Amino acid sequence: MRKKTYAMRYVAGQPVERIFPGAVAQLGQALPPGEALPNSQILRVMVWNIFKQQRAEWLSVLKNFGKEAQLVLLQEAQTTPELIKFATSHYLAADQVPAISLPQHPSGVMTLAAAHPVYCCPLREREPLLRLAKSALITVYPLLNGQLLMIVNIHAVNFSIGVDVYSKQLGPIGEQLASHRGPVIMAGDFNAWSRQRMNALFNFARDAGLAEVSFTDDHRRRAFGKPLDFVFYRGLDVKTASVLVTRASDHNPLLVEFVPQEGGEEG
């Protein structure tokens, strides 16, 4: 029997809450009001595969670079007490989709945000060869200009023959992007290590109206010469984009600043 997909929400001083997928139709209706992301005239976003916190210095990297960001998108985030303490002391909400249930602390994508999401949709896709799951998380946050920002945090399936499962994982995300009229940031570890995967990813981005953030000094983690981590966006302008070189994970964090477009579509 297939496991039910859900997200775990961590908020300081509150019991951990289990969040089940919202209906796609909900995006077409009025979402509940919520507090806007603070200082969202400039959106600072950090994207990082944190390698299950297996290396030293991961916490200092988060403290030094994550604390300035309103949004931190982590992949392979393991819900250790140290990470949960950081998340709940620096952010209003941390939502994680458990993809791999490790003996003590499950691992998966986790989105830390300086505001509570008004919409949350966890997604999981099973690796066809290893039978391990990869996860994605879609959340929506109000901005100060009245728009609704959709965030897609993804860790794409890695080991598969062909791109059928890879494209299958992107399918439900495409449906949600099509239902959302506000700005979008889609980022994470896409495991786009083959030409087939790169083609599938860029065709998906094109169809969804997403542009790719480019990094001038590009130190992203690569496999077979191709970068694994990407940031895509629409309805925003890129102010700065950089890659932080660190030994605290087997991936380097991506740091991007966005400026919301004036007069953009309302969510």
C-alpha positions in Angstrom: 0.0 0.0 0.0 1.4 3.4 -1.0 2.3 5.6 1.9 0.2 8.8 2.3 2.2 11.9 1.5 2.2 14.7 4.1 4.4 17.5 5.4 5.5 18.1 8.9 5.3 21.7 10.2 7.6 22.9 12.9 6.7 26.2 14.7 8.4 27.4 17.9 6.4 26.6 21.0 3.8 24.5 19.1 3.3 20.8 18.7 4.5 19.4 15.3 1.6 19.5 12.8 1.0 17.0 10.0 -0.1 18.7 6.8 -1.8 16.8 4.0 -1.9 17.9 0.3 -4.3 20.7 -0.5 -6.6 20.4 -3.5 -5.2 22.0 -6.7 -8.6 23.6 -7.1 -8.0 25.6 -3.9 -5.4 27.6 -5.7 -8.0 28.9 -8.1 -10.1 30.1 -5.1 -9.3 32.8 -2.6 -6.6 31.6 -0.3 -6.9 32.5 3.4 -5.2 35.8 4.3 -1.9 35.7 6.1 1.0 37.9 7.2 3.3 38.9 4.3 6.9 37.9 4.1 8.8 40.7 5.9 11.0 43.1 3.9 9.8 41.4 0.7 10.7 44.5 -1.5 13.8 42.4 -1.8 13.4 38.6 -1.5 16.5 36.7 -0.3 16.5 33.0 -1.0 19.0 30.3 -0.1 18.9 26.9 -1.9 21.0 24.1 -0.5 21.2 20.3 -0.5 22.5 19.9 3.0 23.6 16.3 2.7 21.6 15.1 5.8 23.9 17.4 7.9 26.7 14.7 7.7 29.5 17.2 7.5 30.8 19.7 10.0 30.1 23.4 9.6 26.6 23.0 8.1 25.0 24.9 11.0 27.5 27.8 10.8 26.8 28.1 7.1 23.1 28.3 7.8 23.6 30.8 10.6 25.9 33.0 8.6 24.0 33.0 5.3 20.5 31.6 6.0 19.6 34.1 8.6 19.4 37.0 6.1 17.1 35.1 3.8 13.3 35.1 4.1 13.2 31.7 2.5 15.6 28.8 2.8 15.0 25.8 0.6 16.8 22.7 1.8 17.1 19.3 0.2 18.2 16.1 2.1 17.3 17.9 5.4 17.2 15.5 8.3 15.0 16.5 11.2 17.8 16.5 13.8 17.2 18.5 17.0 20.0 20.9 15.9 18.3 21.7 12.6 14.8 22.0 14.1 16.2 24.3 16.8 17.8 26.5 14.1 14.6 26.5 12.0 12.2 27.4 14.7 14.4 30.0 16.3 15.1 31.9 13.1 11.9 31.3 11.1 8.2 31.4 11.7 7.5 28.1 10.0 9.5 25.1 8.7 7.7 22.6 6.5 9.4 19.3 5.7 8.2 16.4 3.4 9.6 13.2 4.9 10.9 11.2 1.9 13.2 8.7 3.6 12.3 7.5 7.0 15.6 7.0 8.7 15.8 5.2 12.1 15.6 8.4 14.1 15.1 11.5 11.9 13.4 11.4 8.5 15.1 13.2 5.5 13.5 15.2 2.7 13.0 18.7 1.4 12.4 21.4 4.0 11.3 25.0 3.4 12.1 27.6 6.1 10.1 30.8 5.8 9.8 34.1 7.7 6.0 33.9 7.3 3.4 31.2 7.6 2.4 29.6 4.3 -1.2 30.1 3.2 -1.1 27.0 1.1 1.0 23.8 1.4 1.2 20.8 -0.9 3.7 18.0 -0.2 4.6 15.6 -3.1 6.6 12.4 -3.2 7.9 10.2 -6.0 9.6 6.8 -5.6 12.9 6.1 -7.2 12.2 3.2 -9.7 15.5 1.4 -9.1 16.4 2.0 -5.5 12.7 2.2 -4.3 13.6 5.2 -2.2 11.4 8.3 -2.3 12.3 11.8 -3.4 10.1 14.7 -2.3 8.9 18.2 -3.4 7.0 20.8 -1.5 4.8 23.6 -2.8 4.1 26.5 -0.5 2.5 30.0 -1.0 3.3 33.2 0.9 1.8 36.7 0.7 4.1 39.5 -0.3 3.9 43.1 0.9 2.6 44.2 -2.6 -0.5 42.0 -2.3 0.8 39.3 -4.6 1.1 35.6 -3.6 4.5 34.0 -4.1 4.6 30.3 -4.9 7.7 28.4 -3.8 8.5 25.0 -5.2 11.3 23.1 -3.3 12.3 19.9 -5.1 14.7 17.0 -4.9 14.3 15.2 -8.2 14.5 11.4 -8.6 18.1 10.4 -9.3 18.4 6.8 -10.5 16.1 5.9 -13.4 16.3 4.5 -16.9 15.1 7.2 -19.3 13.2 10.2 -18.1 9.6 8.9 -17.7 9.7 8.9 -13.9 11.7 12.2 -13.9 9.0 13.9 -16.0 6.2 12.2 -14.0 7.6 13.9 -10.8 7.4 17.3 -12.6 3.8 16.7 -13.8 1.9 17.6 -10.6 4.1 20.6 -10.1 3.2 21.9 -13.6 -0.5 21.6 -12.8 0.0 23.8 -9.7 2.1 26.3 -11.6 -0.6 26.6 -14.2 -3.2 27.3 -11.5 -1.1 30.1 -9.8 -1.2 33.6 -11.2 1.4 35.2 -8.9 5.2 35.1 -8.9 7.0 31.7 -8.7 10.4 30.5 -7.5 11.1 26.8 -8.3 14.5 25.6 -7.0 16.4 22.6 -5.6 18.5 19.7 -6.6 17.1 18.6 -10.0 19.6 15.8 -10.6 19.8 16.9 -14.2 23.0 14.9 -14.9 22.1 13.8 -18.5 21.2 15.5 -21.7 17.7 13.8 -21.6 17.1 15.1 -18.1 18.3 18.6 -19.0 16.0 18.6 -22.0 13.0 17.4 -19.9 13.7 20.1 -17.2 14.2 23.0 -19.6 11.1 22.0 -21.7 9.1 21.9 -18.4 10.4 25.3 -17.4 9.6 26.8 -20.8 6.1 25.4 -20.8 5.6 26.9 -17.3 6.9 30.3 -18.3 9.9 30.0 -16.0 13.3 31.6 -16.6 16.6 30.2 -15.2 18.8 32.1 -12.8 22.3 32.3 -14.1 25.4 32.4 -12.0 28.5 34.3 -13.3 31.0 32.6 -11.0 29.4 29.2 -11.2 30.5 26.7 -8.5 27.4 24.5 -8.5 27.9 20.8 -7.8 28.2 19.0 -11.1 27.8 15.4 -12.3 28.9 14.3 -15.8 29.8 18.0 -16.4 26.2 19.2 -15.7 25.0 21.3 -12.8 22.5 19.6 -10.4 21.1 22.6 -8.6 18.9 25.2 -10.3 16.7 28.2 -9.5 13.9 29.1 -11.9 11.5 32.0 -11.5 8.7 34.1 -13.1 7.1 37.4 -12.2 10.3 38.6 -10.4 13.5 40.3 -11.4 16.9 38.9 -10.3 19.0 41.4 -8.3 22.0 39.2 -7.4 22.9 35.6 -7.7 25.9 33.8 -6.3 27.2 30.3 -5.3 28.8 29.9 -1.9 31.8 27.5 -1.9 31.8 25.4 1.2 32.8 22.0 2.5 29.8 21.8 4.7 27.9 19.6 2.2 28.6 17.8 -1.1 26.6 20.7 -2.7 27.3 24.4 -2.6 24.4 26.7 -1.5 22.8 29.1 -4.1 22.1 32.6 -2.9 19.6 34.7 -4.9 18.0 38.1 -4.3 14.8 38.8 -6.2 12.8 42.0 -6.6 9.0 41.6 -7.1 7.8 43.2 -10.4 5.5 46.2 -10.0 2.0 45.7 -11.4 2.5 42.0 -11.7 -0.4 39.6 -11.7 -2.2 39.3 -8.4 -2.4 35.9 -6.8 
